[in-house]
Amino acid sequence: MGISDWSSLPKDIVIVVMGKLEIPDLLSAGAVCASWRAACTAVRRVRFPITDKSPCLLYSCEADDPDLATFYSPSNNATFKVRLPGPPFRRRYTVGSDHGWIVTADELSNLQVINPLSGVQIDLPPVTELYNVESFIDEQGSLMYNNYEDSMHRDDPLGFPVPYPSQRLRLFLYFRVILSCSPSAGSECVVLLLHSPDGQLSFARIGDHSWTRLTDIENLWDRGYRHAVYNKNDGLFYLLHFQGSIHTLNLNGPSPVVNEILKGVTAWDNPTKSIVMTPRGDMLQVWRCRELRWNDAPVQFPSEDSEDVHDPCQELYTDEMLLYKVDFDGQKLDKMDSLEDHVLFLGFNSSICLSAKDFPNLRPGCAYLADDSYEEIGINKHTLREVGIWNFKSETLESLGDPQSGFLAVAAATMAAAAADWTSLPDDILFLVMRQLGIPDLLNAGAVCSSWRPTYSSLRLPITDKSPCLLYSCDADADADDDDVATVYSPSSGATFKLRLPAPAFRRRYMVGSDHGWVATADELSNLQVINPLSGVQIDLPPVTELYHVASFTDDRGRLMYSNQDNWMRRHDPQWLPVPYHPQRLRLFLYYRVTLSCSPSAGSECIVLLLHRPDGELSFARVGDRSWTRLTGIENLPKTGYRYAFYNKNDRSGGVGIRVGLIPPYASLWRIVMMFMIHVRSSKDFPNLKAGCAYLADDAYEEICVNKHTWRELGIWNFKSETLESFGDPPSVLPWLNWPPPIWITPSIY
């Protein structure tokens, strides 16, 4: 096939293709070459129509899909949309933003930081790593949290916790989150969390597994903090107490250091108070006075959220805004009549003060407000949120206007003018474009139209049947530092190809099962996921701490640890102590294997059967469940000793439960061999495979747990010669790495 200069791709075609890209891919495409940059610029004016670095309002639009977020730029009077990774944006609770990232709490009340433009998402330590939160399962089998909201510690027998459903805790627990820098800086980024009870402080660095509580520190109040900012010039957090006092927090040394730089000026929590730094380096306090009012028409909300709405007619509104300049020398607040030529942006975001001269399209002397009244949100999740422009001169809240509908009309007209017939894209150009696609996008591209199918056929996966393939990490990729690349080798076709998997990195996973084209893996926190390597779809299974015998704790160095009740004696004899494990090591000793009843793409119809310690016990969960169900106390079921299981779709009875073949302890060798044969197809259907042989991958979990990096046994067992033969040495197949242990998988896009 002849190769064309793809930099000379017709501009109208480039514009059409770029118009289909998500924002991250569009920005990357603009850097390919000079001719593409011009096309990208034309598309960006429509897709990404902001021309300065002023703040944008991020919100969910009623007409959009749950995973779509809308940006509105007051400076440019323009909107654009981005698609965020799971969980859907509309199911998140936003509690902070800074440096282009937002901080959200999911429906398990766990926090993440996410960059809406790049789509990069990073998990923060779980909510149960806060000192005052613990999880439990209620009588209905639902995940619940105990929140110790008063001064009592959760280990204090006199403390009485408040129970919350997992999705509700976030509304009452989190006040706000402040970032020291972009989370892309890794462990250099400090995440400061203000939370209940009553404005206490905890922090973590990106990559940490637990939260560190700030307590018993000289000059630090035990509670009462309402706002904070980070000053990159001196590397300090500035903390605002509800009494108006200001403290500096230094987290750069071996231990936190706190100093009081402004004494308290009021005894009242109301009005709510924010701290702001101006471009000139001055510090302001902004006091927001709010009042309640009741509307005639109640707000509409989903029936399942009825517990989250105390009064559907109630609305909290801003009645007055007060400005003060902080006089540190005089230890006082000086009242200001106006902002002069400055503009404020206030809400859950880190407070921002800009010079109106640098952003002439913004309203000088005004504050752009978003609602951050966490007390009201906690009891009225769906009531109207206050968003607008506070005019300090007229002392009124003015509307942002309604620019969205007009902008969308312009966008549609602009894109229509650039349209072209992309089914007639030249074959050589199409070949070059498709060659850059990942496997999921390549498979989808082959279904676009009949003229694209021949090009797709020349590039599609180099496997021609549905025989199992070996999934492993290649030594050559280790040298290239591609931790997220997996190699697939087909013994039937003798071919290999590579896949890039989503986080966590493939080389940091532990493989514990595969079926229906999906792989069950354990990450470095020993939590399980199922992932389809072809499509890249990944689904979290219930956390490891939802197994009946595993609990998390923090050691004396502040690190996350797990305790595992490793045998029956420890469960029944209080003198036996649980075995402690580091998060990344527990998986090696805990999991035997995972068996799936069907593809996890079937959702709750897919049952995940887990064989695990102690000594081959059984637990199960359906995809989407939040906890594991232990199989115990069942007639004819031995409590322990299981080593293998398979699912037979032909004898499933009425869709009730799961019928599996279990290999109990002390089973005969003949029975075990017969069980393996269930997964073997006729060699007549796969003539390139060696008849009468077993293709082996190492699943000796007892050896793996004590020798993680020793050689894994891979090869072809010849039953006639009773020898283990090599796969041979086809290009790119050997050598493989010993971690993660290679595993057989039958690739499927579904």
N, C-alpha and C positions, 0 to 999 in steps of 0.2 A: 504494500500500500504506500503510495506517495505521501510525503510529509509536507504540509503547507506551513507557511509562516503565520502562526495563530495571532501574532500581533497585528496582522492585517485583516483580521476578521471584520466584516462589515459593521459599521458603527450601530446601525439600526438593530442588527441581530444581537450585538453585545448589550445594547440597552434593554432589549426584551429579556435576555437571559438574566442580566443583573437585576432587573425589576422583580424577578422571582426569588431572589436570594434574601435570606434573613440578614438583619443588620450586620452581625459579625462577619459573615461571608462577603457581604458587599464591601465593607471596609478593606478586607484583605484583597479582594479582586482589584480594587483601585491601585494597589501597589505592584501589580504584575508587570506592567510596562507603560510607557508614555501614552500609547494610543488608547489603552484601557482606562487610563486616569481621566481622560476627557469624558468618556462615556460614563464613568463612575460619578464624575462631578454633576453631570446632567441628571442622573438618577437620584443622587443624594439631595438635590434641591427639592425633590418630591418626597423621597422616603425618609430623609434625615435633615429636615429643613431648618436647622439652627445654625447660626453663624457666629455665635459668641459663647462664652463659658459662664453665662448666667444660669441660676438654678431653674429647673423645670419641675412642674407638678407631675408626679407619677400617680396614676389612679386606674381603677377598673371601670370600663365603660359598659353600661347596662346591655348594650346590643352585642357585645363581643363574646368570644369564647372565654371560658374561665381562665385559660393560661395566657391570654393576651393582656398586656399592660399598655396604657396610653401615656405618652409624654406630651405635656403642654408647656410651651415656652412663652411666658408673658412678654419677654423681650422681643421675640420674633413673631408673636401672635400666630403660632403655628403648632400643629400636633403631628405626632407620628406614633406608630405602634411597634411593639416588640413582643416576641413570643418567648416566655420564660420557661426554663426547665421545671419538671415536677418538684414539689407538688404545685397544683395550679395556683396562679397568683391570687385568685379570688378566695382561696382557702387559707391564705396566709394572714398574719397579723403583723403589720409593719411597726417597728418600735425604734427605728433609728436609720440615719443615712449620713454618709460623708465620703469624700474622695471618689464619688461616682458609684459607690456601693450602697446597697440597702441592707438592713438587718430585719429579718422576718422570723416569726414563730409559726411553726407548722401545727397541724391538728393534734400532734402528740405533745405540743408545747415545747418542743426543742427548737433552738435557734440556729439560723443559717445566715451567712453573709453571701450576697449574690450581686454580681455586676450585670445589670439589665442589658447592657449593650453587648458584652462578650458572651453572656450566658454562663460564665464561670460561677460555680456555687461551692461554698466551703461550709462544712458542718462545724458548729461550735460545740463545746462539751455538752452532754445531755443535761436536761433539767434536773435529773436525779443526782447530779454531781453538785448541786447547790446544797449547802449544809442543812437547809430547812425544808427539803422536799424529799419524799420517798414514795415509791410506787407500791400498789397492791392490786389484787384482782377482787372485784366485788362478787356478790352471790350470783349475778347474771353472767359472770365470766368476762366482764368489761374491765379494761385498764382504768385505774383510778390513781389519783395522787393525794397524799396527805401534805398539806402546807401548814407548817407551824408558824402562824402569823403573829404570835406575840413574841416576847423575849425568851420564851422557853426553847431550849434546844430539843431536837427530835429524840435525843437519847434521855431526856429528863422525864422520869415517870409522871411528873406533875403537869407536863405539857399536854394540852388538848389540841390535836390538829384539826384543821378544817378540810374535809374531803372535797375533791373536785373531779369531775370527768376530765379526761385527758385534754379535750379540745377547749375546755373552759378555763383551766388554770392560767393559761397565758394572759387572759384578760385581766386577771387580778394580781398576777405575780410581777410582771415587767413594767417598770416605769419608763425607762429609756436606755439606749445603748450609745456609747461614744467610742469612736475609733481614733487611735493615735496617728494612723497613716493608712495607706491603701493595703487591704489584706493581701494583695499580690506580693507584698514584701515578706510574707511568711511570718516567722516567729518575731520579727521586728515590730509587727503590728500588735498593739495591746488593745483588747476589747474591755472597756469599763462598763459594768452593768449596774444600774440603779434599780432596786427591786424591793418587793415587800419582804419582811415586815417594815413598813413605814420608812422607805428610802434608805435601806442598807446598801453596802457596796461590796461587789465581788469583781474579780477580773480574771482574764485568761489571755494567753497569747495564741495566735493562730497555730494550730497543730497540737495544742494542749488537750489532754483528755479529761481534765477536771477544772472546776472553778476554784479560785482561791479567795476566801472570805477576808475582807479587810476589817479587822477588829483588834481591840487591845493595843492600839497604836497611839502614841502620845499626840495630843492636840486634835485627834479625830473623834468626832461625834459617833456614837454607836448607831445612830439612825437619823432620819430627818432630812436627807439630801434630796433635792428636787431637780437639779440641773447641773450640767458640767460642760466644759469645753477643754480642748487640748490646744496648747500653744507650742507650735513647732519650733519657735525661736528659742525657747528655754527648755523644751522637753518636759513640761509639767502639765498635769491636769489641774484645772481650776474648778473647785467644787462649790456649789451654791446651796446653802442650807435654807430651810423654809423661813428662818429668822432673819435672812438677809446676810448672814456672815459668809465669808469666802475663805476657803482653805486651798493651799496648793498641795498636790499629791505627786511625789517623785517615786516612780517605779523603776528607775534606771539602775539602782544599786542592789546590793544583796538583800536588803529588806526595805519595805516601804517607809518613806519619810513624809510627815505631814506638818505643815505650818499654817497657823491662822494669820491671814494678812488683813482681814477686815472683821471687826466684831459685829455681833448681831444688832440689828436696828429695829426689829419688831418682834412681837411675841406671837404673831398670827400667821397661819398657813395660807390664808386667803388675803390678797390675790395671789395667783400662781406667779412664779418668778422665773425669769430666764437670765442667763448671763451671756453677754455678747462682747466680742473684741472688734474694734474698728480698724480700718486699714492703717490709721495713724498709730495704733498701739494702745489707744484708750480702752478702758473697760466700762461697759454699761450694764445696768440692771434694767430689765423691762418687766413691769408688773402688769399682768392681764387680769382685769376684773370681770368676772362672769356672773350672769344671773340665769335663773330658770324661767321659762315661759311655756305655756301649753297651747298647742295648735288645735284647731277645730277638727281637722282631718287626721286620723292616726296614720302613721307610716306603715307601709305594707312590708311584710317579711315572711320568709318560709316558715311553715308550721313547725318544722322540727327545731327551729331556733326560739321557740316560745319562752324557754327558760332564760334566754339571753336578753329579753326585752322586758324591763320592769314596767315602763309606761310608754306605749307607742305614740302618745301625744306630747310627751315631754321633750323639750329642746333646750340645750345650753347655749347661750349666746354671749358675745363679748360686749360689755356695757361701757368699758373705759380702758384706756391704755396709758400707763404712766412711765415716763422715761427718767432715769437717773444716771448721772456720771459718777463713777466711783472715785472718791478722793481718799487714797490710801494714807497720805501724810496726815490729813485731818481726821481720818477714821470716821468718815461720814459719806452720805449720798447727797449729791447736789442735783436738785430737780432741773430738768431741761424742758424748755417749751416746745422744741422742735428737733427734728433730725437734721435739719439744714439740707445739705446736699448728699445725704446718705440714704440707702435703701436697706431695709431689713427683710430677712426671710426666716420665719419662725414656725415651728411645728415639732414633729418627732425628729426632724433632721438636726444635725449640729448647727447651732444658730449661725447665720451668715449676715455680715454687714458689708455692703459694697458702696463704692463711690458712684453716684449717679452720673458723673462726668464720663466714666468709663463705659456706662450702659445707658445711652441717651434715650432709649425707648422705654425704660422703666420709670415709674412715677417717683420723683425725688421727694424725700420727707415722708415716705409712707412705709408701712410694713405689710409684706405679703404673708398672709396667715393660712396655715392648715391646722386642723383640729388635732390637739395632742392631750385632750382631757381624759387621761386614762381612767380616772375615777368614774366618769360618765360612760365611757365606752364599756367598762366592766359590767354595768348594770343595764345598759341600753345599747346593745351591739349594733342594732339596725336603725337607730334614730338618725336624724339629719346631722351630717357633719358640717361644721362651720368652716368655709373656705372663702376668702375674699381679700380685699386690700383695705387696711386700716389707714384712714387719712387723719394724721395727727392734728392738722389744722382745723378740719371740720368736726373732728372727733366722731366720725361715723365709719361704718364698715361698708365699703363699696364692692360691687360685683366684679368678678374677673371678666365678665362678658360671656359670650357663647360663640367662640371662634371655630369650633370643630366642624360643624356642618359645611360652612363655607369653604374651609380648607380641603375637605374631602372632595368637593366638587371640582376644585382646581386640580387636585391630584389625578382624578379620573380623566380629566380632559388632557392633561399633560401626557399621561401614559398612553392614552389612545392615539395620540399623534405619533408616537414612536413605534406603533405596532407593526409587525411584519410576519410573513409566513415562515415560521421556524421549522415546519415539517420539511422544507426544502434546503435545510442547512447542508452544506457540502459534506460528503462522507469523510474526507480526510480531516476536516475541522472537527466534525462530530466525534471522530475517533480520538483526537487529542483531548477534547473536553471530557469524554467518558472515561478516558484513561486516568484522569485525575480524581475520579469519584471514588468514595468508599464503597464497600460491597453493598450496603443497603440502598444507597442512591443509585448504584449501577443497576441493580435488579429492578428498581422502580422505573429507571430511564428506559429499560427495554420494553416496558408496557405503554410508553407514551403514544406511539403511532407505528404503523407498519414500515415506514421508511427508516425508522431508527432501529428496528429489530435486527437487521443484518449486521450493523456495527456492534450492537450489544452482543450478538452471538459470537463475534470474534474476540470479545473481551471477557465473557462471562466466566464463572468459576471453572477451573480445570478439572472438575469431577463430573463423571458421566453417569453415575448410578447413585443409589441410596444406601451404599454400604458404609459402615462406620469409618470415621477418620480419627487420627490421633491429634489431639490438641495439646500443644506444649509450648514452652518458651525456648527460643533458639539461642544458642551460645553467641552467634554473631550479633544478634540484637542486643545482648548484654554488653558487648563491646561498644555498641553504638548508643548505649544508655537509653534504649527505647523500652522502658519498663512496661509500657502499655500495649506492646505488640505481641500477638500470639501467632503461632504458626500452625497450619492445618495440613496434615499429610494423609493422603489417601493411598492405602496399600493396593486398592483395586486398580486405580489409574496410574499409580506411581508418581503423582504430581503433588506439589505443595503450593499453598498461597498463604498470604499473611492478612491478619485482621488487626485493627486498632480498637481496643476495648475501652469503654468508659471507666472512670475512676470508681474504686481504687485501682491502682496499677495492677496489671495481670500478674506480674512477678511477685506481688505482695499478697496474693490470694492463696488459699489452700483449697484444692479441689476435693469435694466429698461426694460427688454424685453427678450423673448426667443421664438424660433421657429426653426423647421427643425434640432433639435439637437444642436443648437448654442444658446449662451447667449449673450445679449448685456449688457455691464457693463460700468460704469464710474469710472475712477481712481481718485486719490487724487488731480490731476490737473484739474478734471472735464472734461477730454477728454474721448471720447467713444471708446470702442473696441468691436469687436465680437469675441467670443472664443468658440471653440468646446472642451468641458471638456474631452471627450474621447480621441481625437487625440492630444490635447494640442496645436492645431494650433490657432494662434491669429492674427487678422487683425486690424490695426488701422483705425478708421474712421476719417473724417476731424476734425481738432482741434475745440475746442469750440469757439475760437475767429473767426472762419469762419462763425458763425451764425451772421446775420446782426446786432443784437442788443447787442452783447457782445464784450467788448474791454478789453485788459489787461493794467495794469499800475503798477508802483512800488510805494509803500507808503513811508512815510518819514523815515521808519526804513529799507528801502531797500528790502521789501518783495513783492513778486508777489501778485497782487490783480486783481480782475475782476470788471468791472462796467457793470451792467445789466439794460438796459432800460426796466423797469419791467411792464409798462402799456402804453396804447396808449397816455395818457396825456403827458408823458415824451417825447414821440417821436414827438409830435406836439407843445408842449409848452416849449420854451427855459427856462422858469423860473423853470421848474421841473428838478431836478438833478437826475442822474442815481444812482442806489442802489449799493454800493460797497459790494463785497463778498470776503472772503478768498477762495483760490482755491479749498480746499476740501469741502467747504460748498455750493458753487454755484450749484453743481450737485443736491443737495437736493431740491432746489427751482426752478431749471430750467427745468428739464426733467420730462415729464409725462410718456411716454412710447415709445418703439420702436417696429415697425412691419417690418418683412422681407418678401419679395416677394418669395424668394426661399433660398436654402442653399448658404451661402457666398462662398462656394467652387466653385460656378459657376462664380466667378469673377464679371465682370461688368454687367452680367445679373441680379445680385442680387441688388434690390433696397431697400434701408433702408429709411423707412418713420418715421420721428421724430415728435412727438407731444410735444410741449414745451411751456413755458411761452414766451410772455405774454398771459395768459388766453386761452391756447389750440390752438396756432397757429401751422402751418405745415411747415416743411422743409424736403427736401429729398436729398439723395446722392446715387450714385452707389458705390459698393465696388471698391476701387482704386481711387475714386475722391479725390481731395484735398480741396474741399470747399463744403458747404451746399447751396442748392438752395431753396430760400424762395418761398412758394406757396402763391401768392397774386395777386390781380387784375385779377382773373379768373372768368368768368361768372358762376353763380350758386354756387360759393364757398364762404360761409361766411368767413370773415377774421379771426375770433377767435371763441372759444367756443367748440372745439372738445375735447372729452374725451377718445375715444377708436377708434380702427381701426382694420380691418382684411383684409387679401388678399385672393381672390378666384381664384385659378389657372384655374378653368374651364371656366371662361369668359374673360381671357386675350385676347386682340384683337391685332393680328398681331405683337406682340412683341413691340408695340409702347407704351411707358409710363407705367403707373401702374394703374390698376383698383382696387379700394379698397372699402370696406364698411365702411363708417364713421358714427359715432354716434354724431349728432350735439347737441347743448344745448337744454334742455327742451324736449328731446325725451321721449316717453312713456316708462313705466317700461316694458310693454309687448314687445316692440321692442328691448329693451336692452337684455331681457332674450332670445329672439329668436336669437339675435346676438351671445350670448354665446353658444347657442346650436349648432352652426356651428362647434365648436371645440369638440363636444361630440360625441363619437362613441357608437354604440349599445352595451348595456350591455350583449347581447348574445355572442358577440365576446370576452368579457372579463368577464367571469363568476365569477371571484374572486372580482370584484368591486361591490359596493352596488348600485343596480339599483334604478333609480328615485332620485338620490342624486347628489349634487355638491361638489367636492373636492376643498376646498378653500385655497388660500394663500393670505397673506395681500398685497394689492397694494394701500393702502390709502396714496398716496404721500403727501396729505395735512398734515396728521398726522405725517408721517415719517420726514418731513422737520423740524417740530418743536419739535418732540420727537423721536430722532434717536434711542434711546436704550430702549424705552418702549416695552411692550409685543406685539409681532406680533400675529395676529389672524390666526390660522391654524386649520383646522378640516373638518368635513363632514357635509354639510347642508342637513338635511332631510326635503324635501318639504312636506311630509305627516304629520310629527309631528311638523314641523316648529321650529326645534331646531338644534343647532350646536353640533354635536357629536365629540368625540375625535377619533383620529387615533388609540388609544390604546397606549400601551407602549412596542413595540417590542424591542429586544436588539439593542443597539447602535443608536436608532432613537431619543429618547428624553433624556435629554433636548437639544433643539437646541438653538443657540444664536439668539438674536434679530437683530444682524447686521453681515453680510449683510442680508437684508430681504430675506427669503426663496422664491424660485420660482419654478414653474413647468417646466419640460423639458422632451422631448421625446428623449432619448439618440440615437445618430447615429454617426458612425465613419466618415461619409462623410460631 
